[in-house]
C-alpha cells in the first residue's frame, strides 16, 4: 500500500489541532461562554522596556488585573467576577470578532516608545501597535481596517465590562 503525501499530511495536520495562520479560526465559536482565558494588555514602551496593565478573564467570568514590566507580572491588584450577563456579552463579542483569525500584528512599526495593545485568546495572539499617545481606532491600523475593527470590538467590550486601570491610557 502506498500513501500519497498530501493525504498523509492532511491526516497529520487534522490530528494536531490548530496550526499556523488559521489557528484561531473558530476558537470563539461558543457564543454563550468563553472557551479559553482572554488576556488583554495595554503597554507602553519606554526607557525600562514595556510596562502597563494586564487583564485576564477566565472562562468562568473571574478576572484579575496586574501591572507588568516586560515579562515580570505583579500580583493582581484587582480581582472580580463578571455577572452572567456580562460574561455572555463578552463571549458573544469574542465569538463574532474572532470567527476569522486576526493577524499577529496590526498597525505600523513605531521606532520609539510604541503603545502596544495585546489580545490573546486560545492560540490567537494579536498586537495592535500605536504611536505614543495615539488612541486605538480602526484607522490607526492602516490597511487592515476590518481586522482592527474586530480587535477593537473585543477591546472596547472588555474595557467597558472590567474596571480597567491603565496607568494614564484611556
N, C-alpha and C positions, 0 to 999 in steps of 0.2 A: 504494500500500500504506500502510495506517495502522498505527501502533503503539499499543497500549494502554499507558498509563503504568505500570501495575502490572507488565506483562511486561518492559518496558524496565528498570525499577528493579530487578526481581528478577535480571535478567541482569547488570546493572551491579554489584550487590552480590555476586553469586556469583563474579565475576571479580576482586574486590578482596581476597579473603581475609577473615580475621576482622575484624569491625567491631562496635562497640557493646557492650552489656552481655553478649552471649553470646560475646564474642571468645575467651575462654579455653576454651570448650567443646571437648572432645576433645583439647586440647593435650597432656595426659598419657597419650594413648592407647597409646603404646608401653610395654608392661609390662616389657620386658627392658632398656631403656636410656632415658636422658633424651633428649628431642628438642631441648632448649634449655638454656642455663645456668640454674641455680637459684640465686637470690640470697636470703639471709635477713639481716635487720638487727635488732639489739637496741639500741635507742637510748633515751636519757633526755633529756628536755628540761630545760634549766637556764638560768642567767644568760647563758651564751655562745651558747645555741642548743641544738641536739641533738648529742649525742656518744654513741659506742658502738662496737660491733663489727659488721663486715660479713663474711659468709662467702659465697663464690661457689663452687659446684660445677659444673664443666664437664661436658658430655655424656660425655666420656671418663673421668670419675672424678677428674680433677685438681681440687684445691681450694686456695683461698688465703683467708687471713684478714687483714683490715686494720682499723685503727681509723679512725673518721671523726669529723669535726667539721663539722656542717652538710653542705655539698656537697663539702668537701675530704676526700679519701681518702688516707691514708698508704700508703707502700709496704707490701706484705704482710709481716707479722711471723711468719707461719706458713704453710707450704705442705705439701702432701702429695698422696697418691693413694689413693682408696678401693680396697679389694680388689674383685675382680669380684663376689663375693657381696654385699658391702655396696652396691655400685652397683646391682645388680639389686634388692636390697631397697628402696633409696631410689626407684628407678624404679617399682616396683610400688606403693609407697605414694603417689607422685605420681599415677600413672595412676588409682588408685581415688579419691583425695581430690579431684583436680581434674577428674574426669569432668564434673562440673557446675561452672559458674563460681562463684567466691567473690565476695561483694560487695566494693566498693572499700574499705569501712571496716567494722570490727567494733568493738563496744564503744561506750561513750557518750563524748561530748566531756568532756575534763578541762580545767578552766580554767588550771591551773598545774602545771608540771613533770610532764607526762604521760610514761609509758613507752610507747614505740611499737615493736611488733614488725612487721616488714615481710617480705612474701613476694612475690617476683617470679619468674615463670616464663613465658617467651614473652611474650605480650601481656597476661597476667594480672598484676595488681598489687593486693595486699590489705594493709591496715594494720590491726593489732589494737591499739586504744588502751586503755591500762590506767592506773589511778591510780598515783601514786608508790609503789613498794614492793609493788604488787599482783602476785601470781603469775598467770600465764596459766591460765585454765580456761574450759571452755565456759560456765559460769555468769557469768563476767565479761563475756561478750558481750551479756548482756541477752536480748533477744527472739530473737536469731539463733543459738540453741544448736547446731543441726545444722551450719551453716557454720563456726562456731567449732571444733566437734569435728573437722571435716575439716582446717581450718587447723592445728590443734594436732597432728594425726596427722603431717603433714609436718614441722612444727616439732620435735616430740619425736624423730622419726626422725633428722633431720639433727643434732640436738643430741647424740644417742647415738652416731652414727657418726663425727662430726668432733669432735676435741678443741677444744671451743668455749670460748674465754676470753670472759668477759662483763663485765669491769670492775665486779664487785660484784653482778651479777644472776645468779640461779641458772638 
